[in-house]
Amino acid sequence: MVEWIAAEGLTDYRTAESWMEARAEAIASGQAGECIWLVEHPPLYSAGTSAKPPDLVDPDRFPVYPTHRGGQYTYHGPGQRVVYVLLDVGRRGRDVRRFVEQLETWVIATLAQFNVTGVIRAGRVGVWVERPDKPPLPDGTPAEDKIAAIGIRLRKWISFHGLAINVEPDLSHFSGIVPCGIADHGVTSLVDLGLPVSLSDVDVALRQTFDSVFQAPAVQTAPSYDDMTS
């Protein structure tokens, strides 16, 4: 059984990291079970292992937290559902690329509960939505905005960190960074798309779609990866 935990209020980022690391160690040692931790953070920027300094446009705007997850700069703040995914990837096939694809599929399935079509684009990390209401880019590419970010780390085959879905954050807060190093496209949220959706609504959708994406644990042999992002 996967335990679901919803944190009350705004959770300090370093407190969240410490909690995840302790829980991941407990899962690896058999002292605790897998869990999904639903969190909301105060406004902050986090820098993944591939973060590039020029992408931190306004370093004084919010606290900046270097972290060991994969990926580049991202924003967390009120109105964004952060989903920390602590699962035993070792017992779920030892295939990290497939695990990341499952996370992407889970986000897309969750968005579909609100009749939103999420898409994955090669070379552009995260989950995107088409914006026919916006003009295309200068090269004719249709406008698409990012609605969810994914960045994980593995330790002893246990995943932590996870994903973030924009429900109703202040989208202007993203302007202090180049989100995930992608400057040519914008960001959006479920409310920005005109949907009266709450964090609680998203939590229900996440639970409803989880079992359809993640299979029962199994053991296979595959190469080891330290961390991964999409």
Backbone hydrogen bonds, N-H to C=O, Kabsch-Sander energy under -0.5 kcal/mol:
donor,donor_aa,acceptor,acceptor_aa,energy
3,E,1,M,-0.6
3,E,34,E,-2.6
5,I,36,I,-2.8
7,A,5,I,-0.6
7,A,38,L,-2.9
11,T,40,E,-2.9
16,A,12,D,-2.1
17,E,13,Y,-2.4
18,S,14,R,-2.4
19,W,15,T,-2.3
20,M,16,A,-2.6
21,E,17,E,-2.6
22,A,18,S,-2.2
23,R,19,W,-2.6
24,A,20,M,-3.1
25,E,21,E,-2.0
26,A,22,A,-2.1
27,I,23,R,-2.5
28,A,24,A,-2.4
29,S,25,E,-1.8
30,G,27,I,-1.2
31,Q,26,A,-2.5
32,A,26,A,-1.3
35,C,86,L,-2.4
36,I,3,E,-2.8
37,W,84,Y,-2.7
38,L,5,I,-3.4
38,L,36,I,-0.6
39,V,37,W,-0.5
39,V,82,V,-2.9
44,L,76,H,-2.3
45,Y,63,P,-2.8
46,S,74,T,-2.4
47,A,65,Y,-2.4
48,G,46,S,-0.6
48,G,72,Q,-1.8
49,T,69,R,-2.3
50,S,71,G,-2.8
51,A,48,G,-1.6
55,D,52,K,-2.3
56,L,53,P,-2.0
57,V,55,D,-1.3
57,V,176,G,-0.5
58,D,176,G,-2.5
61,R,58,D,-1.6
62,F,58,D,-0.5
65,Y,45,Y,-2.8
67,T,47,A,-2.7
70,G,152,I,-2.0
70,G,228,M,-0.5
74,T,46,S,-2.0
76,H,44,L,-2.4
80,Q,77,G,-1.5
81,R,165,I,-2.3
82,V,39,V,-2.4
82,V,80,Q,-0.9
83,V,81,R,-0.5
83,V,163,L,-3.4
84,Y,37,W,-2.9
84,Y,82,V,-0.6
85,V,83,V,-0.6
85,V,161,H,-2.8
86,L,35,C,-2.4
86,L,84,Y,-0.7
87,L,85,V,-0.8
89,V,87,L,-1.3
89,V,157,W,-1.8
90,G,157,W,-1.2
91,R,88,D,-0.6
92,R,88,D,-0.5
93,G,90,G,-0.6
93,G,218,A,-1.6
94,R,89,V,-2.7
96,V,94,R,-0.5
99,F,95,D,-2.0
100,V,96,V,-2.6
101,E,97,R,-2.2
102,Q,98,R,-2.1
103,L,99,F,-2.0
104,E,100,V,-2.3
105,T,101,E,-2.6
106,W,102,Q,-2.6
107,V,103,L,-2.2
108,I,104,E,-2.5
109,A,105,T,-2.7
110,T,106,W,-2.3
111,L,107,V,-2.7
112,A,108,I,-2.0
113,Q,109,A,-0.8
113,Q,110,T,-0.9
114,F,111,L,-2.0
115,N,112,A,-1.9
116,V,111,L,-1.8
118,G,116,V,-0.8
119,V,128,W,-2.6
121,R,124,R,-0.7
124,R,121,R,-2.0
126,G,230,S,-7.4
127,V,148,A,-2.3
128,W,119,V,-2.9
129,V,145,D,-2.4
131,R,143,A,-3.0
134,K,131,R,-2.0
137,L,141,T,-3.1
140,G,137,L,-2.6
145,D,129,V,-2.3
146,K,186,G,-2.8
147,I,127,V,-2.5
148,A,127,V,-1.5
149,A,164,A,-2.1
151,G,162,G,-3.0
152,I,228,M,-2.3
153,R,160,F,-2.0
154,L,226,D,-2.4
155,R,158,I,-2.1
158,I,155,R,-1.9
159,S,87,L,-2.7
159,S,157,W,-0.5
160,F,153,R,-2.1
162,G,151,G,-1.7
163,L,83,V,-2.2
164,A,149,A,-2.3
165,I,81,R,-2.6
166,N,147,I,-2.7
167,V,79,G,-1.3
167,V,165,I,-0.8
168,E,79,G,-3.5
171,L,169,P,-1.0
173,H,170,D,-1.8
174,F,171,L,-1.4
175,S,172,S,-1.5
176,G,173,H,-1.1
177,I,174,F,-1.6
178,V,55,D,-2.1
180,C,73,Y,-2.9
181,G,178,V,-2.6
182,I,179,P,-2.1
183,A,181,G,-0.7
186,G,144,E,-0.6
188,T,146,K,-2.6
190,L,166,N,-1.9
191,V,167,V,-2.3
193,L,189,S,-1.5
194,G,191,V,-2.0
195,L,190,L,-2.0
197,V,195,L,-2.1
202,V,198,S,-1.9
203,D,199,L,-2.4
204,V,200,S,-2.1
205,A,201,D,-2.0
206,L,202,V,-2.7
207,R,203,D,-2.0
208,Q,204,V,-2.2
209,T,205,A,-1.7
210,F,206,L,-1.2
211,D,207,R,-0.6
213,V,209,T,-0.7
213,V,210,F,-1.5
214,F,210,F,-2.4
215,Q,213,V,-0.6
218,A,91,R,-4.5
228,M,152,I,-0.8
230,S,150,I,-1.6
